[in-house]
Amino acid sequence: MNEQAAEAMTFMNAMASALTTGIRHHDQKINKLISDHLEFLNKHNHNVSAETFDAQTKFFLQDEFHLNMLES
């Protein structure tokens, strides 16, 4: 598995764990997790701002296919 795939999996697992353990979205741990993820993406030539990440996340939560994939 390449570095980017491993980081994405680690990020998603950490977010899932936060949700299942009741860590709220405004917790500093979540802020740091997202910040570190965006920093990693930008260092690997994926130009992602907080605003574009927010828009993408909203899309994933509203699109039935992606929402089902994330929830499973």
PQR file with spaces between the fields and no chain letter, atoms N, CA, C, O and H, PARSE charges and radii, in Angstrom:
ATOM       1  N    MET     1       0.852   -1.170    0.000 -0.4000 1.5000
ATOM       2  CA   MET     1       0.000    0.000    0.000 -0.0000 2.0000
ATOM       3  C    MET     1       0.900    1.235    0.000  0.5500 1.7000
ATOM       4  O    MET     1       1.877    1.298    0.746 -0.5500 1.4000
ATOM       5  N    ASN     2       0.568    2.205   -0.831 -0.4000 1.5000
ATOM       6  CA   ASN     2       1.424    3.385   -0.876 -0.0000 2.0000
ATOM       7  C    ASN     2       1.127    4.336    0.287  0.5500 1.7000
ATOM       8  O    ASN     2       0.125    4.196    0.989 -0.5500 1.4000
ATOM       9  H    ASN     2      -0.226    2.154   -1.437  0.4000 1.0000
ATOM      10  N    GLU     3       2.005    5.280    0.462 -0.4000 1.5000
ATOM      11  CA   GLU     3       1.929    6.206    1.597 -0.0000 2.0000
ATOM      12  C    GLU     3       0.611    6.974    1.634  0.5500 1.7000
ATOM      13  O    GLU     3       0.029    7.158    2.703 -0.5500 1.4000
ATOM      14  H    GLU     3       2.818    5.394   -0.108  0.4000 1.0000
ATOM      15  N    GLN     4       0.141    7.421    0.479 -0.4000 1.5000
ATOM      16  CA   GLN     4      -1.094    8.205    0.447 -0.0000 2.0000
ATOM      17  C    GLN     4      -2.313    7.358    0.801  0.5500 1.7000
ATOM      18  O    GLN     4      -3.206    7.822    1.511 -0.5500 1.4000
ATOM      19  H    GLN     4       0.614    7.272   -0.390  0.4000 1.0000
ATOM      20  N    ALA     5      -2.355    6.144    0.319 -0.4000 1.5000
ATOM      21  CA   ALA     5      -3.468    5.251    0.656 -0.0000 2.0000
ATOM      22  C    ALA     5      -3.450    4.912    2.144  0.5500 1.7000
ATOM      23  O    ALA     5      -4.500    4.857    2.784 -0.5500 1.4000
ATOM      24  H    ALA     5      -1.630    5.767   -0.258  0.4000 1.0000
ATOM      25  N    ALA     6      -2.269    4.688    2.686 -0.4000 1.5000
ATOM      26  CA   ALA     6      -2.143    4.376    4.107 -0.0000 2.0000
ATOM      27  C    ALA     6      -2.592    5.560    4.967  0.5500 1.7000
ATOM      28  O    ALA     6      -3.266    5.378    5.981 -0.5500 1.4000
ATOM      29  H    ALA     6      -1.416    4.733    2.166  0.4000 1.0000
ATOM      30  N    GLU     7      -2.214    6.769    4.557 -0.4000 1.5000
ATOM      31  CA   GLU     7      -2.621    7.955    5.320 -0.0000 2.0000
ATOM      32  C    GLU     7      -4.125    8.145    5.248  0.5500 1.7000
ATOM      33  O    GLU     7      -4.752    8.467    6.257 -0.5500 1.4000
ATOM      34  H    GLU     7      -1.667    6.917    3.734  0.4000 1.0000
ATOM      35  N    ALA     8      -4.715    7.953    4.077 -0.4000 1.5000
ATOM      36  CA   ALA     8      -6.164    8.096    3.928 -0.0000 2.0000
ATOM      37  C    ALA     8      -6.905    7.085    4.803  0.5500 1.7000
ATOM      38  O    ALA     8      -7.899    7.425    5.445 -0.5500 1.4000
ATOM      39  H    ALA     8      -4.205    7.692    3.257  0.4000 1.0000
ATOM      40  N    MET     9      -6.422    5.847    4.826 -0.4000 1.5000
ATOM      41  CA   MET     9      -7.041    4.825    5.651 -0.0000 2.0000
ATOM      42  C    MET     9      -6.909    5.167    7.138  0.5500 1.7000
ATOM      43  O    MET     9      -7.859    5.001    7.904 -0.5500 1.4000
ATOM      44  H    MET     9      -5.616    5.570    4.304  0.4000 1.0000
ATOM      45  N    THR    10      -5.740    5.640    7.539 -0.4000 1.5000
ATOM      46  CA   THR    10      -5.523    6.029    8.931 -0.0000 2.0000
ATOM      47  C    THR    10      -6.457    7.171    9.326  0.5500 1.7000
ATOM      48  O    THR    10      -7.046    7.160   10.407 -0.5500 1.4000
ATOM      49  H    THR    10      -4.969    5.775    6.917  0.4000 1.0000
ATOM      50  N    PHE    11      -6.583    8.163    8.430 -0.4000 1.5000
ATOM      51  CA   PHE    11      -7.469    9.300    8.685 -0.0000 2.0000
ATOM      52  C    PHE    11      -8.919    8.839    8.836  0.5500 1.7000
ATOM      53  O    PHE    11      -9.596    9.205    9.797 -0.5500 1.4000
ATOM      54  H    PHE    11      -6.105    8.172    7.552  0.4000 1.0000
ATOM      55  N    MET    12      -9.387    8.039    7.888 -0.4000 1.5000
ATOM      56  CA   MET    12     -10.775    7.577    7.935 -0.0000 2.0000
ATOM      57  C    MET    12     -11.042    6.717    9.171  0.5500 1.7000
ATOM      58  O    MET    12     -12.100    6.834    9.790 -0.5500 1.4000
ATOM      59  H    MET    12      -8.837    7.741    7.108  0.4000 1.0000
ATOM      60  N    ASN    13     -10.098    5.864    9.531 -0.4000 1.5000
ATOM      61  CA   ASN    13     -10.264    5.038   10.735 -0.0000 2.0000
ATOM      62  C    ASN    13     -10.308    5.887   11.995  0.5500 1.7000
ATOM      63  O    ASN    13     -11.087    5.612   12.908 -0.5500 1.4000
ATOM      64  H    ASN    13      -9.238    5.769    9.029  0.4000 1.0000
ATOM      65  N    ALA    14      -9.474    6.917   12.044 -0.4000 1.5000
ATOM      66  CA   ALA    14      -9.466    7.810   13.211 -0.0000 2.0000
ATOM      67  C    ALA    14     -10.774    8.598   13.304  0.5500 1.7000
ATOM      68  O    ALA    14     -11.307    8.795   14.396 -0.5500 1.4000
ATOM      69  H    ALA    14      -8.842    7.140   11.303  0.4000 1.0000
ATOM      70  N    MET    15     -11.288    9.044   12.162 -0.4000 1.5000
ATOM      71  CA   MET    15     -12.566    9.765   12.159 -0.0000 2.0000
ATOM      72  C    MET    15     -13.705    8.830   12.584  0.5500 1.7000
ATOM      73  O    MET    15     -14.574    9.224   13.361 -0.5500 1.4000
ATOM      74  H    MET    15     -10.855    8.883   11.275  0.4000 1.0000
ATOM      75  N    ALA    16     -13.700    7.609   12.080 -0.4000 1.5000
ATOM      76  CA   ALA    16     -14.727    6.635   12.448 -0.0000 2.0000
ATOM      77  C    ALA    16     -14.660    6.330   13.944  0.5500 1.7000
ATOM      78  O    ALA    16     -15.687    6.242   14.617 -0.5500 1.4000
ATOM      79  H    ALA    16     -12.994    7.288   11.449  0.4000 1.0000
ATOM      80  N    SER    17     -13.465    6.172   14.444 -0.4000 1.5000
ATOM      81  CA   SER    17     -13.292    5.906   15.870 -0.0000 2.0000
ATOM      82  C    SER    17     -13.817    7.070   16.711  0.5500 1.7000
ATOM      83  O    SER    17     -14.457    6.860   17.741 -0.5500 1.4000
ATOM      84  H    SER    17     -12.630    6.243   13.898  0.4000 1.0000
ATOM      85  N    ALA    18     -13.545    8.279   16.272 -0.4000 1.5000
ATOM      86  CA   ALA    18     -14.029    9.458   16.990 -0.0000 2.0000
ATOM      87  C    ALA    18     -15.559    9.465   17.035  0.5500 1.7000
ATOM      88  O    ALA    18     -16.159    9.759   18.069 -0.5500 1.4000
ATOM      89  H    ALA    18     -13.025    8.449   15.435  0.4000 1.0000
ATOM      90  N    LEU    19     -16.172    9.142   15.910 -0.4000 1.5000
ATOM      91  CA   LEU    19     -17.637    9.117   15.863 -0.0000 2.0000
ATOM      92  C    LEU    19     -18.213    8.052   16.794  0.5500 1.7000
ATOM      93  O    LEU    19     -19.180    8.302   17.514 -0.5500 1.4000
ATOM      94  H    LEU    19     -15.685    8.903   15.070  0.4000 1.0000
ATOM      95  N    THR    20     -17.617    6.873   16.772 -0.4000 1.5000
ATOM      96  CA   THR    20     -18.167    5.774   17.576 -0.0000 2.0000
ATOM      97  C    THR    20     -17.875    5.921   19.064  0.5500 1.7000
ATOM      98  O    THR    20     -18.565    5.325   19.892 -0.5500 1.4000
ATOM      99  H    THR    20     -16.832    6.669   16.187  0.4000 1.0000
ATOM     100  N    THR    21     -16.860    6.708   19.412 -0.4000 1.5000
ATOM     101  CA   THR    21     -16.545    6.902   20.832 -0.0000 2.0000
ATOM     102  C    THR    21     -17.112    8.206   21.384  0.5500 1.7000
ATOM     103  O    THR    21     -16.912    8.529   22.555 -0.5500 1.4000
ATOM     104  H    THR    21     -16.300    7.192   18.740  0.4000 1.0000
ATOM     105  N    GLY    22     -17.816    8.948   20.542 -0.4000 1.5000
ATOM     106  CA   GLY    22     -18.499   10.144   21.026 -0.0000 2.0000
ATOM     107  C    GLY    22     -17.675   11.413   21.048  0.5500 1.7000
ATOM     108  O    GLY    22     -18.078   12.395   21.672 -0.5500 1.4000
ATOM     109  H    GLY    22     -17.978    8.686   19.591  0.4000 1.0000
ATOM     110  N    ILE    23     -16.537   11.418   20.387 -0.4000 1.5000
ATOM     111  CA   ILE    23     -15.750   12.656   20.323 -0.0000 2.0000
ATOM     112  C    ILE    23     -16.483   13.606   19.386  0.5500 1.7000
ATOM     113  O    ILE    23     -16.815   13.247   18.256 -0.5500 1.4000
ATOM     114  H    ILE    23     -16.210   10.620   19.880  0.4000 1.0000
ATOM     115  N    ARG    24     -16.730   14.808   19.860 -0.4000 1.5000
ATOM     116  CA   ARG    24     -17.513   15.782   19.105 -0.0000 2.0000
ATOM     117  C    ARG    24     -16.680   16.450   18.016  0.5500 1.7000
ATOM     118  O    ARG    24     -15.453   16.499   18.097 -0.5500 1.4000
ATOM     119  H    ARG    24     -16.461   15.099   20.778  0.4000 1.0000
ATOM     120  N    HIS    25     -17.360   16.958   17.003 -0.4000 1.5000
ATOM     121  CA   HIS    25     -16.690   17.569   15.854 -0.0000 2.0000
ATOM     122  C    HIS    25     -15.859   18.789   16.227  0.5500 1.7000
ATOM     123  O    HIS    25     -14.911   19.119   15.514 -0.5500 1.4000
ATOM     124  H    HIS    25     -18.357   16.918   16.936  0.4000 1.0000
ATOM     125  N    HIS    26     -16.182   19.457   17.307 -0.4000 1.5000
ATOM     126  CA   HIS    26     -15.447   20.660   17.700 -0.0000 2.0000
ATOM     127  C    HIS    26     -14.300   20.367   18.672  0.5500 1.7000
ATOM     128  O    HIS    26     -13.635   21.293   19.136 -0.5500 1.4000
ATOM     129  H    HIS    26     -16.952   19.188   17.885  0.4000 1.0000
ATOM     130  N    ASP    27     -14.067   19.112   18.977 -0.4000 1.5000
ATOM     131  CA   ASP    27     -12.968   18.721   19.860 -0.0000 2.0000
ATOM     132  C    ASP    27     -11.628   19.037   19.202  0.5500 1.7000
ATOM     133  O    ASP    27     -11.480   18.892   17.988 -0.5500 1.4000
ATOM     134  H    ASP    27     -14.607   18.360   18.600  0.4000 1.0000
ATOM     135  N    GLN    28     -10.671   19.460   19.987 -0.4000 1.5000
ATOM     136  CA   GLN    28      -9.346   19.812   19.478 -0.0000 2.0000
ATOM     137  C    GLN    28      -8.666   18.635   18.774  0.5500 1.7000
ATOM     138  O    GLN    28      -7.892   18.841   17.839 -0.5500 1.4000
ATOM     139  H    GLN    28     -10.792   19.577   20.973  0.4000 1.0000
ATOM     140  N    LYS    29      -8.945   17.406   19.212 -0.4000 1.5000
ATOM     141  CA   LYS    29      -8.367   16.218   18.567 -0.0000 2.0000
ATOM     142  C    LYS    29      -8.829   16.117   17.107  0.5500 1.7000
ATOM     143  O    LYS    29      -8.047   15.754   16.229 -0.5500 1.4000
ATOM     144  H    LYS    29      -9.573   17.238   19.971  0.4000 1.0000
ATOM     145  N    ILE    30     -10.088   16.436   16.859 -0.4000 1.5000
ATOM     146  CA   ILE    30     -10.628   16.380   15.497 -0.0000 2.0000
ATOM     147  C    ILE    30     -10.023   17.491   14.653  0.5500 1.7000
ATOM     148  O    ILE    30      -9.662   17.282   13.495 -0.5500 1.4000
ATOM     149  H    ILE    30     -10.723   16.731   17.572  0.4000 1.0000
ATOM     150  N    ASN    31      -9.915   18.674   15.245 -0.4000 1.5000
ATOM     151  CA   ASN    31      -9.269   19.800   14.557 -0.0000 2.0000
ATOM     152  C    ASN    31      -7.864   19.425   14.108  0.5500 1.7000
ATOM     153  O    ASN    31      -7.483   19.681   12.965 -0.5500 1.4000
ATOM     154  H    ASN    31     -10.208   18.845   16.186  0.4000 1.0000
ATOM     155  N    LYS    32      -7.105   18.825   14.995 -0.4000 1.5000
ATOM     156  CA   LYS    32      -5.723   18.428   14.701 -0.0000 2.0000
ATOM     157  C    LYS    32      -5.694   17.326   13.640  0.5500 1.7000
ATOM     158  O    LYS    32      -4.869   17.356   12.727 -0.5500 1.4000
ATOM     159  H    LYS    32      -7.415   18.617   15.923  0.4000 1.0000
ATOM     160  N    LEU    33      -6.584   16.373   13.767 -0.4000 1.5000
ATOM     161  CA   LEU    33      -6.649   15.271   12.804 -0.0000 2.0000
ATOM     162  C    LEU    33      -6.906   15.796   11.392  0.5500 1.7000
ATOM     163  O    LEU    33      -6.237   15.383   10.444 -0.5500 1.4000
ATOM     164  H    LEU    33      -7.254   16.348   14.509  0.4000 1.0000
ATOM     165  N    ILE    34      -7.862   16.695   11.251 -0.4000 1.5000
ATOM     166  CA   ILE    34      -8.178   17.262    9.937 -0.0000 2.0000
ATOM     167  C    ILE    34      -7.043   18.140    9.447  0.5500 1.7000
ATOM     168  O    ILE    34      -6.671   18.082    8.275 -0.5500 1.4000
ATOM     169  H    ILE    34      -8.405   17.031   12.021  0.4000 1.0000
ATOM     170  N    SER    35      -6.498   18.940   10.320 -0.4000 1.5000
ATOM     171  CA   SER    35      -5.383   19.814    9.950 -0.0000 2.0000
ATOM     172  C    SER    35      -4.192   19.003    9.450  0.5500 1.7000
ATOM     173  O    SER    35      -3.593   19.343    8.430 -0.5500 1.4000
ATOM     174  H    SER    35      -6.800   18.987   11.273  0.4000 1.0000
ATOM     175  N    ASP    36      -3.851   17.944   10.156 -0.4000 1.5000
ATOM     176  CA   ASP    36      -2.738   17.080    9.745 -0.0000 2.0000
ATOM     177  C    ASP    36      -3.037   16.402    8.400  0.5500 1.7000
ATOM     178  O    ASP    36      -2.149   16.258    7.560 -0.5500 1.4000
ATOM     179  H    ASP    36      -4.338   17.668   10.985  0.4000 1.0000
ATOM     180  N    HIS    37      -4.282   15.993    8.207 -0.4000 1.5000
ATOM     181  CA   HIS    37      -4.682   15.351    6.952 -0.0000 2.0000
ATOM     182  C    HIS    37      -4.541   16.331    5.781  0.5500 1.7000
ATOM     183  O    HIS    37      -4.008   15.975    4.730 -0.5500 1.4000
ATOM     184  H    HIS    37      -5.004   16.109    8.889  0.4000 1.0000
ATOM     185  N    LEU    38      -5.015   17.547    5.965 -0.4000 1.5000
ATOM     186  CA   LEU    38      -4.906   18.552    4.901 -0.0000 2.0000
ATOM     187  C    LEU    38      -3.444   18.893    4.620  0.5500 1.7000
ATOM     188  O    LEU    38      -3.061   19.084    3.466 -0.5500 1.4000
ATOM     189  H    LEU    38      -5.448   17.836    6.819  0.4000 1.0000
ATOM     190  N    GLU    39      -2.643   18.969    5.655 -0.4000 1.5000
ATOM     191  CA   GLU    39      -1.210   19.237    5.468 -0.0000 2.0000
ATOM     192  C    GLU    39      -0.565   18.115    4.654  0.5500 1.7000
ATOM     193  O    GLU    39       0.218   18.379    3.741 -0.5500 1.4000
ATOM     194  H    GLU    39      -2.954   18.813    6.592  0.4000 1.0000
ATOM     195  N    PHE    40      -0.890   16.878    4.983 -0.4000 1.5000
ATOM     196  CA   PHE    40      -0.354   15.736    4.244 -0.0000 2.0000
ATOM     197  C    PHE    40      -0.769   15.811    2.776  0.5500 1.7000
ATOM     198  O    PHE    40       0.059   15.649    1.880 -0.5500 1.4000
ATOM     199  H    PHE    40      -1.526   16.664    5.725  0.4000 1.0000
ATOM     200  N    LEU    41      -2.052   16.057    2.541 -0.4000 1.5000
ATOM     201  CA   LEU    41      -2.541   16.128    1.165 -0.0000 2.0000
ATOM     202  C    LEU    41      -1.817   17.213    0.373  0.5500 1.7000
ATOM     203  O    LEU    41      -1.409   16.986   -0.766 -0.5500 1.4000
ATOM     204  H    LEU    41      -2.725   16.189    3.269  0.4000 1.0000
ATOM     205  N    ASN    42      -1.662   18.369    0.965 -0.4000 1.5000
ATOM     206  CA   ASN    42      -0.999   19.471    0.275 -0.0000 2.0000
ATOM     207  C    ASN    42       0.477   19.182    0.018  0.5500 1.7000
ATOM     208  O    ASN    42       1.022   19.621   -0.995 -0.5500 1.4000
ATOM     209  H    ASN    42      -1.993   18.552    1.891  0.4000 1.0000
ATOM     210  N    LYS    43       1.120   18.463    0.906 -0.4000 1.5000
ATOM     211  CA   LYS    43       2.521   18.093    0.691 -0.0000 2.0000
ATOM     212  C    LYS    43       2.670   17.064   -0.429  0.5500 1.7000
ATOM     213  O    LYS    43       3.759   16.866   -0.967 -0.5500 1.4000
ATOM     214  H    LYS    43       0.677   18.107    1.729  0.4000 1.0000
ATOM     215  N    HIS    44       1.564   16.417   -0.768 -0.4000 1.5000
ATOM     216  CA   HIS    44       1.592   15.388   -1.812 -0.0000 2.0000
ATOM     217  C    HIS    44       0.819   15.842   -3.054  0.5500 1.7000
ATOM     218  O    HIS    44       0.171   15.046   -3.733 -0.5500 1.4000
ATOM     219  H    HIS    44       0.679   16.578   -0.331  0.4000 1.0000
ATOM     220  N    ASN    45       0.906   17.122   -3.323 -0.4000 1.5000
ATOM     221  CA   ASN    45       0.370   17.723   -4.553 -0.0000 2.0000
ATOM     222  C    ASN    45      -1.140   17.637   -4.722  0.5500 1.7000
ATOM     223  O    ASN    45      -1.638   17.602   -5.847 -0.5500 1.4000
ATOM     224  H    ASN    45       1.432   17.769   -2.771  0.4000 1.0000
ATOM     225  N    HIS    46      -1.863   17.603   -3.628 -0.4000 1.5000
ATOM     226  CA   HIS    46      -3.324   17.692   -3.655 -0.0000 2.0000
ATOM     227  C    HIS    46      -3.680   19.023   -3.004  0.5500 1.7000
ATOM     228  O    HIS    46      -3.743   19.126   -1.779 -0.5500 1.4000
ATOM     229  H    HIS    46      -1.459   17.631   -2.713  0.4000 1.0000
ATOM     230  N    ASN    47      -3.908   20.021   -3.814 -0.4000 1.5000
ATOM     231  CA   ASN    47      -4.179   21.356   -3.286 -0.0000 2.0000
ATOM     232  C    ASN    47      -5.572   21.411   -2.678  0.5500 1.7000
ATOM     233  O    ASN    47      -6.574   21.553   -3.379 -0.5500 1.4000
ATOM     234  H    ASN    47      -3.857   19.937   -4.809  0.4000 1.0000
ATOM     235  N    VAL    48      -5.609   21.296   -1.359 -0.4000 1.5000
ATOM     236  CA   VAL    48      -6.874   21.258   -0.634 -0.0000 2.0000
ATOM     237  C    VAL    48      -6.834   22.307    0.467  0.5500 1.7000
ATOM     238  O    VAL    48      -5.957   22.289    1.331 -0.5500 1.4000
ATOM     239  H    VAL    48      -4.796   21.181   -0.789  0.4000 1.0000
ATOM     240  N    SER    49      -7.794   23.217    0.422 -0.4000 1.5000
ATOM     241  CA   SER    49      -7.930   24.204    1.490 -0.0000 2.0000
ATOM     242  C    SER    49      -8.988   23.702    2.469  0.5500 1.7000
ATOM     243  O    SER    49      -9.691   22.730    2.191 -0.5500 1.4000
ATOM     244  H    SER    49      -8.506   23.232   -0.279  0.4000 1.0000
ATOM     245  N    ALA    50      -9.092   24.355    3.586 -0.4000 1.5000
ATOM     246  CA   ALA    50     -10.139   24.010    4.548 -0.0000 2.0000
ATOM     247  C    ALA    50     -11.517   24.175    3.905  0.5500 1.7000
ATOM     248  O    ALA    50     -12.430   23.393    4.171 -0.5500 1.4000
ATOM     249  H    ALA    50      -8.521   25.145    3.811  0.4000 1.0000
ATOM     250  N    GLU    51     -11.658   25.185    3.070 -0.4000 1.5000
ATOM     251  CA   GLU    51     -12.945   25.447    2.418 -0.0000 2.0000
ATOM     252  C    GLU    51     -13.311   24.349    1.416  0.5500 1.7000
ATOM     253  O    GLU    51     -14.456   23.899    1.372 -0.5500 1.4000
ATOM     254  H    GLU    51     -10.916   25.820    2.854  0.4000 1.0000
ATOM     255  N    THR    52     -12.336   23.925    0.615 -0.4000 1.5000
ATOM     256  CA   THR    52     -12.639   22.874   -0.357 -0.0000 2.0000
ATOM     257  C    THR    52     -12.886   21.533    0.343  0.5500 1.7000
ATOM     258  O    THR    52     -13.715   20.740   -0.103 -0.5500 1.4000
ATOM     259  H    THR    52     -11.406   24.291    0.650  0.4000 1.0000
ATOM     260  N    PHE    53     -12.170   21.285    1.433 -0.4000 1.5000
ATOM     261  CA   PHE    53     -12.391   20.071    2.211 -0.0000 2.0000
ATOM     262  C    PHE    53     -13.804   20.080    2.801  0.5500 1.7000
ATOM     263  O    PHE    53     -14.494   19.060    2.794 -0.5500 1.4000
ATOM     264  H    PHE    53     -11.496   21.929    1.796  0.4000 1.0000
ATOM     265  N    ASP    54     -14.219   21.225    3.303 -0.4000 1.5000
ATOM     266  CA   ASP    54     -15.561   21.380    3.864 -0.0000 2.0000
ATOM     267  C    ASP    54     -16.619   21.113    2.797  0.5500 1.7000
ATOM     268  O    ASP    54     -17.579   20.382    3.042 -0.5500 1.4000
ATOM     269  H    ASP    54     -13.658   22.053    3.308  0.4000 1.0000
ATOM     270  N    ALA    55     -16.447   21.699    1.625 -0.4000 1.5000
ATOM     271  CA   ALA    55     -17.411   21.510    0.533 -0.0000 2.0000
ATOM     272  C    ALA    55     -17.465   20.043    0.101  0.5500 1.7000
ATOM     273  O    ALA    55     -18.545   19.502   -0.137 -0.5500 1.4000
ATOM     274  H    ALA    55     -15.667   22.293    1.426  0.4000 1.0000
ATOM     275  N    GLN    56     -16.303   19.407    0.001 -0.4000 1.5000
ATOM     276  CA   GLN    56     -16.250   18.000   -0.389 -0.0000 2.0000
ATOM     277  C    GLN    56     -16.947   17.128    0.660  0.5500 1.7000
ATOM     278  O    GLN    56     -17.693   16.210    0.320 -0.5500 1.4000
ATOM     279  H    GLN    56     -15.426   19.846    0.195  0.4000 1.0000
ATOM     280  N    THR    57     -16.695   17.423    1.921 -0.4000 1.5000
ATOM     281  CA   THR    57     -17.313   16.655    3.007 -0.0000 2.0000
ATOM     282  C    THR    57     -18.831   16.798    2.966  0.5500 1.7000
ATOM     283  O    THR    57     -19.553   15.813    3.122 -0.5500 1.4000
ATOM     284  H    THR    57     -16.089   18.169    2.197  0.4000 1.0000
ATOM     285  N    LYS    58     -19.315   18.014    2.758 -0.4000 1.5000
ATOM     286  CA   LYS    58     -20.763   18.233    2.669 -0.0000 2.0000
ATOM     287  C    LYS    58     -21.351   17.438    1.505  0.5500 1.7000
ATOM     288  O    LYS    58     -22.427   16.851    1.627 -0.5500 1.4000
ATOM     289  H    LYS    58     -18.729   18.814    2.632  0.4000 1.0000
ATOM     290  N    PHE    59     -20.643   17.422    0.380 -0.4000 1.5000
ATOM     291  CA   PHE    59     -21.120   16.636   -0.758 -0.0000 2.0000
ATOM     292  C    PHE    59     -21.220   15.160   -0.394  0.5500 1.7000
ATOM     293  O    PHE    59     -22.237   14.520   -0.661 -0.5500 1.4000
ATOM     294  H    PHE    59     -19.769   17.898    0.281  0.4000 1.0000
ATOM     295  N    PHE    60     -20.166   14.619    0.215 -0.4000 1.5000
ATOM     296  CA   PHE    60     -20.165   13.203    0.571 -0.0000 2.0000
ATOM     297  C    PHE    60     -21.305   12.863    1.526  0.5500 1.7000
ATOM     298  O    PHE    60     -21.853   11.763    1.464 -0.5500 1.4000
ATOM     299  H    PHE    60     -19.340   15.139    0.431  0.4000 1.0000
ATOM     300  N    LEU    61     -21.665   13.786    2.400 -0.4000 1.5000
ATOM     301  CA   LEU    61     -22.732   13.531    3.365 -0.0000 2.0000
ATOM     302  C    LEU    61     -24.121   13.700    2.762  0.5500 1.7000
ATOM     303  O    LEU    61     -25.109   13.260    3.350 -0.5500 1.4000
ATOM     304  H    LEU    61     -21.219   14.680    2.450  0.4000 1.0000
ATOM     305  N    GLN    62     -24.207   14.330    1.600 -0.4000 1.5000
ATOM     306  CA   GLN    62     -25.502   14.526    0.946 -0.0000 2.0000
ATOM     307  C    GLN    62     -25.725   13.561   -0.212  0.5500 1.7000
ATOM     308  O    GLN    62     -26.866   13.319   -0.606 -0.5500 1.4000
ATOM     309  H    GLN    62     -23.405   14.687    1.122  0.4000 1.0000
ATOM     310  N    ASP    63     -24.661   13.015   -0.753 -0.4000 1.5000
ATOM     311  CA   ASP    63     -24.755   12.091   -1.876 -0.0000 2.0000
ATOM     312  C    ASP    63     -24.993   10.684   -1.343  0.5500 1.7000
ATOM     313  O    ASP    63     -24.181   10.162   -0.579 -0.5500 1.4000
ATOM     314  H    ASP    63     -23.734   13.212   -0.433  0.4000 1.0000
ATOM     315  N    GLU    64     -26.091   10.075   -1.739 -0.4000 1.5000
ATOM     316  CA   GLU    64     -26.496    8.773   -1.197 -0.0000 2.0000
ATOM     317  C    GLU    64     -25.429    7.687   -1.364  0.5500 1.7000
ATOM     318  O    GLU    64     -25.168    6.930   -0.429 -0.5500 1.4000
ATOM     319  H    GLU    64     -26.751   10.499   -2.360  0.4000 1.0000
ATOM     320  N    PHE    65     -24.817    7.606   -2.535 -0.4000 1.5000
ATOM     321  CA   PHE    65     -23.799    6.587   -2.776 -0.0000 2.0000
ATOM     322  C    PHE    65     -22.624    6.748   -1.819  0.5500 1.7000
ATOM     323  O    PHE    65     -22.213    5.789   -1.165 -0.5500 1.4000
ATOM     324  H    PHE    65     -25.029    8.221   -3.295  0.4000 1.0000
ATOM     325  N    HIS    66     -22.079    7.976   -1.739 -0.4000 1.5000
ATOM     326  CA   HIS    66     -20.919    8.204   -0.877 -0.0000 2.0000
ATOM     327  C    HIS    66     -21.271    8.086    0.605  0.5500 1.7000
ATOM     328  O    HIS    66     -20.471    7.588    1.397 -0.5500 1.4000
ATOM     329  H    HIS    66     -22.413    8.754   -2.271  0.4000 1.0000
ATOM     330  N    LEU    67     -22.446    8.535    0.973 -0.4000 1.5000
ATOM     331  CA   LEU    67     -22.864    8.421    2.368 -0.0000 2.0000
ATOM     332  C    LEU    67     -22.958    6.952    2.780  0.5500 1.7000
ATOM     333  O    LEU    67     -22.490    6.583    3.857 -0.5500 1.4000
ATOM     334  H    LEU    67     -23.096    8.939    0.329  0.4000 1.0000
ATOM     335  N    ASN    68     -23.550    6.122    1.944 -0.4000 1.5000
ATOM     336  CA   ASN    68     -23.626    4.697    2.250 -0.0000 2.0000
ATOM     337  C    ASN    68     -22.249    4.072    2.350  0.5500 1.7000
ATOM     338  O    ASN    68     -22.001    3.239    3.222 -0.5500 1.4000
ATOM     339  H    ASN    68     -23.930    6.422    1.069  0.4000 1.0000
ATOM     340  N    MET    69     -21.354    4.470    1.460 -0.4000 1.5000
ATOM     341  CA   MET    69     -20.002    3.929    1.482 -0.0000 2.0000
ATOM     342  C    MET    69     -19.291    4.337    2.783  0.5500 1.7000
ATOM     343  O    MET    69     -18.629    3.510    3.410 -0.5500 1.4000
ATOM     344  H    MET    69     -21.555    5.147    0.752  0.4000 1.0000
ATOM     345  N    LEU    70     -19.423    5.591    3.185 -0.4000 1.5000
ATOM     346  CA   LEU    70     -18.768    6.059    4.401 -0.0000 2.0000
ATOM     347  C    LEU    70     -19.367    5.413    5.647  0.5500 1.7000
ATOM     348  O    LEU    70     -18.645    5.076    6.586 -0.5500 1.4000
ATOM     349  H    LEU    70     -19.961    6.263    2.676  0.4000 1.0000
ATOM     350  N    GLU    71     -20.666    5.245    5.653 -0.4000 1.5000
ATOM     351  CA   GLU    71     -21.311    4.659    6.831 -0.0000 2.0000
ATOM     352  C    GLU    71     -21.023    3.172    6.992  0.5500 1.7000
ATOM     353  O    GLU    71     -21.096    2.631    8.096 -0.5500 1.4000
ATOM     354  H    GLU    71     -21.252    5.518    4.890  0.4000 1.0000
ATOM     355  N    SER    72     -20.698    2.521    5.888 -0.4000 1.5000
ATOM     356  CA   SER    72     -20.404    1.085    6.007 -0.0000 2.0000
ATOM     357  C    SER    72     -18.951    0.903    6.365  0.5500 1.7000
ATOM     358  O    SER    72     -18.489   -0.229    6.514 -0.5500 1.4000
ATOM     359  H    SER    72     -20.640    2.961    4.992  0.4000 1.0000
